[in-house]
């Protein structure tokens, strides 16, 4: 039986560390052999610091998969669906590897990130590192609750994990999409609370559907519900990041199908036939984007000795 990576369906944490890496040598076998050691590292910290609720995810970039694993590819693992419409864009800056570390202790996240780089430093270059954190009661820095439409309970697994009947070779894996958004919070805060709620389509305090929700509200355009479905097709795991100069959201989605993210992104940037796009994009912009696949633990360990 395939075993998904624990970080895919894990409940939210207080802290996160995101690593985006490019492989700099041609020794694919060494990388394959090293990935299980990353899983061992996650397991060690999880056991050693059980109170910190440690989880991790290792995902392979769409453009690097064939080089690392040359005996087949997940059916929907394609390059990031870069889009541009007027002044709204979603760039493709995908890397070879994406590693997510999460815990309820910042020091544990830092220690794990250091150990990860110690294992990989001879073979990779660090393109970007971002520290995420839980803001207030699970809100984005815009003051609104983030991803309140996420599936719950066992539905999380149904939404995020590839089913064995659909893709038997990659069962237990997950399609992962990553974007780093940068917010213009000064401009956002110039709006009244009512204007903000019109943009988001939800009330700020209680996260209820706003009576003034429109076809261009963020809650509708970013819902990620596939045609004919009743539940969201994505499990969103993003977290705020930032300092006094730059603030934003590090967006992460996990799904059993890459189509769910592509459908959502098109709804946000291009919009519908009436020109209704996600108005929240007037106040935030994607600085990066990448498409990845997080294989099952079983797959990573089996491929290591090939």
PAFI-54526 format. One record per residue (C-alpha): residue in one letter; x, y, z. Coordinates in Angstrom, 1 decimal, decimal comma, always signed. Layout:
(vomar "a"; (X; Y; Z))
...
// end
This chain:
(vomar "x"; (+0,0; +0,0; +0,0))
(vomar "x"; (+1,3; +3,4; -0,9))
(vomar "x"; (+2,1; +5,9; +1,9))
(vomar "x"; (+1,6; +9,6; +1,1))
(vomar "x"; (+4,0; +12,1; +2,6))
(vomar "x"; (+2,6; +13,2; +5,9))
(vomar "x"; (+2,9; +16,9; +5,1))
(vomar "x"; (+0,4; +16,8; +2,3))
(vomar "x"; (-2,8; +16,4; +4,4))
(vomar "x"; (-1,4; +17,7; +7,7))
(vomar "x"; (-3,3; +20,2; +9,7))
(vomar "x"; (-2,0; +23,8; +9,8))
(vomar "x"; (+1,1; +24,7; +11,8))
(vomar "x"; (+2,4; +27,9; +13,4))
(vomar "x"; (+5,6; +28,1; +11,4))
(vomar "x"; (+6,9; +27,0; +8,0))
(vomar "x"; (+10,2; +27,1; +6,0))
(vomar "x"; (+10,0; +26,8; +2,2))
(vomar "x"; (+13,1; +25,9; +0,2))
(vomar "x"; (+13,3; +26,2; -3,6))
(vomar "x"; (+16,3; +24,5; -5,1))
(vomar "x"; (+18,0; +23,8; -8,4))
(vomar "x"; (+20,2; +20,8; -8,9))
(vomar "x"; (+23,6; +21,8; -10,2))
(vomar "x"; (+25,2; +18,4; -11,1))
(vomar "x"; (+24,3; +15,5; -13,4))
(vomar "x"; (+24,3; +12,8; -10,8))
(vomar "x"; (+20,6; +11,9; -10,7))
(vomar "x"; (+21,3; +8,7; -8,8))
(vomar "x"; (+22,8; +10,6; -5,9))
(vomar "x"; (+19,7; +12,9; -5,7))
(vomar "x"; (+17,4; +9,8; -5,8))
(vomar "x"; (+19,4; +8,2; -3,0))
(vomar "x"; (+19,4; +11,4; -0,9))
(vomar "x"; (+15,6; +12,0; -1,0))
(vomar "x"; (+14,8; +9,1; +1,4))
(vomar "x"; (+17,3; +10,7; +3,8))
(vomar "x"; (+15,2; +13,8; +3,8))
(vomar "x"; (+12,2; +11,7; +4,7))
(vomar "x"; (+14,3; +10,1; +7,5))
(vomar "x"; (+15,1; +13,6; +8,7))
(vomar "x"; (+11,4; +14,5; +8,9))
(vomar "x"; (+10,7; +11,4; +10,8))
(vomar "x"; (+13,6; +12,0; +13,3))
(vomar "x"; (+12,4; +15,5; +14,1))
(vomar "x"; (+8,8; +14,3; +14,4))
(vomar "x"; (+9,8; +11,7; +16,9))
(vomar "x"; (+12,3; +13,8; +18,8))
(vomar "x"; (+10,0; +16,8; +19,0))
(vomar "x"; (+6,6; +15,3; +18,9))
(vomar "x"; (+5,0; +18,3; +20,6))
(vomar "x"; (+6,0; +20,5; +17,6))
(vomar "x"; (+3,8; +18,6; +15,2))
(vomar "x"; (+6,6; +18,4; +12,6))
(vomar "x"; (+5,8; +17,6; +9,0))
(vomar "x"; (+7,6; +17,9; +5,7))
(vomar "x"; (+7,0; +17,6; +1,9))
(vomar "x"; (+9,5; +16,9; -0,9))
(vomar "x"; (+8,3; +17,7; -4,4))
(vomar "x"; (+9,9; +17,3; -7,8))
(vomar "x"; (+9,7; +20,1; -10,4))
(vomar "x"; (+7,9; +19,4; -13,6))
(vomar "x"; (+11,0; +20,2; -15,7))
(vomar "x"; (+13,3; +18,0; -13,5))
(vomar "x"; (+11,1; +14,9; -13,2))
(vomar "x"; (+12,3; +13,2; -16,4))
(vomar "x"; (+15,9; +13,7; -15,4))
(vomar "x"; (+15,4; +12,3; -11,9))
(vomar "x"; (+12,9; +9,5; -12,7))
(vomar "x"; (+13,1; +8,4; -16,3))
(vomar "x"; (+10,7; +5,5; -16,2))
(vomar "x"; (+7,4; +7,3; -16,4))
(vomar "x"; (+5,8; +10,6; -15,3))
(vomar "x"; (+2,6; +11,6; -13,5))
(vomar "x"; (+0,0; +12,2; -16,2))
(vomar "x"; (-0,8; +15,8; -15,3))
(vomar "x"; (+2,6; +17,0; -14,3))
(vomar "x"; (+3,1; +19,8; -16,7))
(vomar "x"; (+5,0; +23,1; -16,6))
(vomar "x"; (+3,4; +25,8; -14,5))
(vomar "x"; (+0,5; +27,3; -16,4))
(vomar "x"; (+1,9; +30,8; -16,8))
(vomar "x"; (-0,8; +33,4; -17,5))
(vomar "x"; (-1,0; +37,1; -18,4))
(vomar "x"; (-4,1; +39,2; -18,8))
(vomar "x"; (-3,9; +43,0; -18,7))
(vomar "x"; (-1,8; +43,9; -15,6))
(vomar "x"; (-2,4; +40,5; -13,9))
(vomar "x"; (+0,1; +37,7; -14,3))
(vomar "x"; (+1,2; +34,4; -13,0))
(vomar "x"; (+4,9; +33,8; -13,9))
(vomar "x"; (+6,6; +30,4; -14,2))
(vomar "x"; (+9,8; +30,4; -12,1))
(vomar "x"; (+9,7; +26,7; -11,2))
(vomar "x"; (+12,7; +25,0; -9,7))
(vomar "x"; (+13,9; +21,4; -9,6))
(vomar "x"; (+13,0; +20,8; -6,0))
(vomar "x"; (+10,5; +22,3; -3,6))
(vomar "x"; (+10,8; +21,4; +0,1))
(vomar "x"; (+8,3; +22,4; +2,7))
(vomar "x"; (+9,0; +22,1; +6,5))
(vomar "x"; (+6,3; +22,9; +9,0))
(vomar "x"; (+6,2; +22,8; +12,8))
(vomar "x"; (+4,7; +24,6; +15,8))
(vomar "x"; (+8,2; +25,8; +16,8))
(vomar "x"; (+10,3; +28,2; +14,7))
(vomar "x"; (+13,6; +26,9; +16,0))
(vomar "x"; (+12,7; +23,4; +14,8))
(vomar "x"; (+11,9; +24,7; +11,3))
(vomar "x"; (+15,2; +26,5; +11,2))
(vomar "x"; (+17,1; +23,4; +12,5))
(vomar "x"; (+15,5; +21,2; +9,9))
(vomar "x"; (+16,2; +23,6; +7,1))
(vomar "x"; (+19,8; +23,7; +8,1))
(vomar "x"; (+20,0; +19,9; +8,1))
(vomar "x"; (+18,4; +19,7; +4,7))
(vomar "x"; (+20,9; +22,0; +3,2))
(vomar "x"; (+23,7; +20,1; +4,9))
(vomar "x"; (+22,5; +17,0; +3,1))
(vomar "x"; (+22,0; +18,6; -0,3))
(vomar "x"; (+24,5; +21,5; -0,5))
(vomar "x"; (+27,0; +19,7; -2,7))
(vomar "x"; (+24,3; +19,1; -5,3))
(vomar "x"; (+22,0; +22,0; -5,3))
(vomar "x"; (+21,8; +25,8; -5,2))
(vomar "x"; (+19,3; +27,6; -3,0))
(vomar "x"; (+17,2; +29,8; -5,3))
(vomar "x"; (+14,8; +31,1; -2,6))
(vomar "x"; (+13,9; +30,5; +1,0))
(vomar "x"; (+10,8; +31,9; +2,7))
(vomar "x"; (+9,7; +31,7; +6,3))
(vomar "x"; (+5,9; +31,4; +6,7))
(vomar "x"; (+4,0; +32,0; +9,9))
(vomar "x"; (+0,4; +31,7; +11,2))
(vomar "x"; (-1,1; +35,2; +11,5))
(vomar "x"; (-3,8; +35,8; +14,1))
(vomar "x"; (-6,5; +33,1; +13,9))
(vomar "x"; (-5,4; +31,7; +10,5))
(vomar "x"; (-5,7; +34,9; +8,5))
(vomar "x"; (-3,9; +36,4; +5,5))
(vomar "x"; (-2,1; +39,7; +6,1))
(vomar "x"; (-5,1; +41,4; +4,5))
(vomar "x"; (-7,1; +40,6; +7,7))
(vomar "x"; (-9,4; +37,9; +6,2))
(vomar "x"; (-9,5; +34,2; +7,1))
(vomar "x"; (-7,4; +32,2; +4,6))
(vomar "x"; (-8,6; +29,1; +2,9))
(vomar "x"; (-11,7; +28,7; +5,1))
(vomar "x"; (-13,2; +26,5; +2,2))
(vomar "x"; (-10,5; +23,9; +2,7))
(vomar "x"; (-11,8; +20,3; +2,8))
(vomar "x"; (-11,9; +18,7; +6,3))
(vomar "x"; (-11,4; +15,3; +7,7))
(vomar "x"; (-11,0; +12,4; +5,3))
(vomar "x"; (-12,1; +14,6; +2,5))
(vomar "x"; (-8,7; +16,2; +2,6))
(vomar "x"; (-7,1; +12,9; +1,5))
(vomar "x"; (-9,7; +12,5; -1,3))
(vomar "x"; (-8,9; +16,0; -2,6))
(vomar "x"; (-5,1; +16,0; -2,2))
(vomar "x"; (-3,9; +12,5; -2,9))
(vomar "x"; (-3,7; +10,7; -6,3))
(vomar "x"; (-6,0; +7,7; -6,4))
(vomar "x"; (-4,6; +4,3; -7,3))
(vomar "x"; (-7,4; +3,6; -9,7))
(vomar "x"; (-6,6; +6,7; -11,8))
(vomar "x"; (-2,8; +6,7; -11,7))
(vomar "x"; (-1,6; +3,4; -10,2))
(vomar "x"; (+2,1; +4,1; -10,7))
(vomar "x"; (+1,9; +7,4; -8,8))
(vomar "x"; (-0,8; +6,6; -6,2))
(vomar "x"; (-0,3; +8,4; -2,9))
(vomar "x"; (+1,4; +11,3; -4,6))
(vomar "x"; (+0,1; +14,9; -4,9))
(vomar "x"; (+0,2; +17,6; -7,5))
(vomar "x"; (+1,7; +20,7; -5,8))
(vomar "x"; (+1,6; +24,3; -7,1))
(vomar "x"; (+3,5; +27,1; -5,5))
(vomar "x"; (+3,3; +30,8; -5,8))
(vomar "x"; (+4,7; +33,7; -3,8))
(vomar "x"; (+2,4; +36,7; -3,7))
(vomar "x"; (+3,5; +40,1; -2,6))
(vomar "x"; (+0,7; +42,4; -1,2))
(vomar "x"; (+0,3; +46,1; -1,5))
(vomar "x"; (-1,0; +46,5; +2,1))
(vomar "x"; (-0,7; +50,2; +2,2))
(vomar "x"; (-3,1; +50,5; -0,7))
(vomar "x"; (-5,3; +47,8; +0,7))
(vomar "x"; (-5,7; +49,5; +4,1))
(vomar "x"; (-6,8; +52,7; +2,4))
(vomar "x"; (-10,1; +50,9; +1,6))
(vomar "x"; (-12,9; +51,0; +4,1))
(vomar "x"; (-13,9; +47,7; +5,7))
(vomar "x"; (-17,0; +47,5; +3,5))
(vomar "x"; (-14,9; +48,0; +0,4))
(vomar "x"; (-12,5; +45,3; +1,5))
(vomar "x"; (-15,4; +42,9; +2,1))
(vomar "x"; (-16,8; +43,7; -1,4))
(vomar "x"; (-13,4; +42,7; -2,9))
(vomar "x"; (-13,1; +39,5; -0,8))
(vomar "x"; (-16,8; +38,5; -0,9))
(vomar "x"; (-16,7; +37,6; +2,8))
(vomar "x"; (-17,1; +39,5; +6,0))
(vomar "x"; (-13,7; +40,3; +7,7))
(vomar "x"; (-14,6; +39,5; +11,3))
(vomar "x"; (-16,7; +36,4; +11,0))
(vomar "x"; (-15,8; +35,0; +7,6))
(vomar "x"; (-19,4; +34,9; +6,4))
(vomar "x"; (-20,5; +35,3; +2,8))
(vomar "x"; (-21,0; +39,0; +2,2))
(vomar "x"; (-24,4; +40,3; +1,1))
(vomar "x"; (-22,5; +42,2; -1,6))
(vomar "x"; (-20,6; +39,3; -2,9))
(vomar "x"; (-20,1; +39,7; -6,7))
(vomar "x"; (-18,8; +37,6; -9,6))
(vomar "x"; (-15,4; +39,3; -9,2))
(vomar "x"; (-15,0; +38,6; -5,5))
(vomar "x"; (-12,0; +36,6; -4,4))
(vomar "x"; (-14,1; +34,0; -2,6))
(vomar "x"; (-15,8; +33,1; -5,8))
(vomar "x"; (-13,0; +33,4; -8,3))
(vomar "x"; (-10,5; +31,6; -6,1))
(vomar "x"; (-12,9; +28,8; -5,0))
(vomar "x"; (-11,1; +26,1; -7,0))
(vomar "x"; (-14,3; +24,0; -7,6))
(vomar "x"; (-14,2; +22,0; -10,8))
(vomar "x"; (-17,3; +21,9; -13,1))
(vomar "x"; (-19,8; +19,5; -11,8))
(vomar "x"; (-18,1; +19,2; -8,3))
(vomar "x"; (-19,5; +20,3; -5,0))
(vomar "x"; (-16,3; +20,5; -3,0))
(vomar "x"; (-13,0; +22,4; -3,7))
(vomar "x"; (-10,5; +20,5; -5,8))
(vomar "x"; (-7,5; +21,9; -3,9))
(vomar "x"; (-6,1; +21,6; -0,4))
(vomar "x"; (-4,5; +25,0; +0,3))
(vomar "x"; (-1,5; +25,1; +2,6))
(vomar "x"; (-0,2; +28,7; +2,1))
(vomar "x"; (+1,0; +30,9; +4,9))
(vomar "x"; (+1,8; +34,6; +5,3))
(vomar "x"; (+5,4; +35,8; +5,2))
(vomar "x"; (+7,2; +39,1; +5,4))
(vomar "x"; (+9,0; +41,8; +7,3))
(vomar "x"; (+8,6; +45,5; +7,6))
(vomar "x"; (+9,5; +46,0; +3,9))
(vomar "x"; (+7,8; +43,2; +2,1))
(vomar "x"; (+4,7; +41,2; +3,0))
(vomar "x"; (+2,7; +38,6; +1,2))
(vomar "x"; (+1,4; +35,1; +1,0))
(vomar "x"; (+3,3; +32,0; +0,1))
(vomar "x"; (+0,6; +30,0; -1,7))
(vomar "x"; (+0,7; +26,2; -1,8))
(vomar "x"; (-1,9; +23,9; -3,1))
(vomar "x"; (-2,0; +20,1; -3,1))
(vomar "x"; (-4,4; +18,1; -5,3))
(vomar "x"; (-5,2; +14,8; -6,9))
(vomar "x"; (-5,4; +16,6; -10,2))
(vomar "x"; (-3,4; +19,5; -11,6))
(vomar "x"; (-6,5; +20,7; -13,5))
(vomar "x"; (-8,0; +22,1; -10,3))
(vomar "x"; (-5,2; +24,6; -9,9))
(vomar "x"; (-5,2; +25,6; -13,5))
(vomar "x"; (-9,0; +26,1; -13,5))
(vomar "x"; (-8,7; +28,4; -10,4))
(vomar "x"; (-5,8; +30,4; -11,8))
(vomar "x"; (-7,6; +31,1; -15,0))
(vomar "x"; (-10,7; +32,1; -13,1))
(vomar "x"; (-8,7; +34,6; -11,1))
(vomar "x"; (-6,5; +36,1; -13,8))
(vomar "x"; (-8,5; +35,8; -17,0))
(vomar "x"; (-12,0; +35,6; -15,4))
(vomar "x"; (-15,3; +34,8; -17,0))
(vomar "x"; (-16,7; +36,0; -20,4))
(vomar "x"; (-18,1; +39,1; -18,7))
(vomar "x"; (-14,6; +40,2; -17,7))
(vomar "x"; (-15,0; +39,4; -14,0))
(vomar "x"; (-11,5; +38,6; -12,6))
(vomar "x"; (-10,4; +38,3; -9,0))
(vomar "x"; (-10,3; +41,8; -7,7))
(vomar "x"; (-8,0; +40,9; -4,9))
(vomar "x"; (-5,3; +40,8; -7,6))
(vomar "x"; (-5,6; +44,6; -7,8))
(vomar "x"; (-3,8; +44,5; -4,4))
(vomar "x"; (-1,5; +41,6; -4,6))
(vomar "x"; (+0,7; +40,1; -7,4))
(vomar "x"; (+2,4; +36,8; -8,0))
(vomar "x"; (+6,2; +37,1; -8,0))
(vomar "x"; (+6,9; +33,4; -8,7))
(vomar "x"; (+5,2; +30,1; -9,6))
(vomar "x"; (+6,1; +26,5; -10,0))
(vomar "x"; (+4,5; +23,1; -10,7))
(vomar "x"; (+5,7; +20,0; -8,7))
(vomar "x"; (+4,7; +16,5; -7,8))
(vomar "x"; (+5,2; +15,1; -4,3))
(vomar "x"; (+5,6; +11,3; -4,7))
(vomar "x"; (+4,5; +8,9; -2,1))
(vomar "x"; (+7,0; +7,8; +0,5))
(vomar "x"; (+6,9; +4,3; -0,9))
(vomar "x"; (+7,8; +5,6; -4,4))
(vomar "x"; (+10,7; +7,7; -3,2))
(vomar "x"; (+12,2; +4,8; -1,2))
(vomar "x"; (+11,8; +2,3; -4,0))
(vomar "x"; (+13,4; +4,6; -6,6))
(vomar "x"; (+16,4; +5,3; -4,4))
(vomar "x"; (+18,0; +2,0; -5,1))
(vomar "x"; (+17,3; +1,9; -8,8))
// end
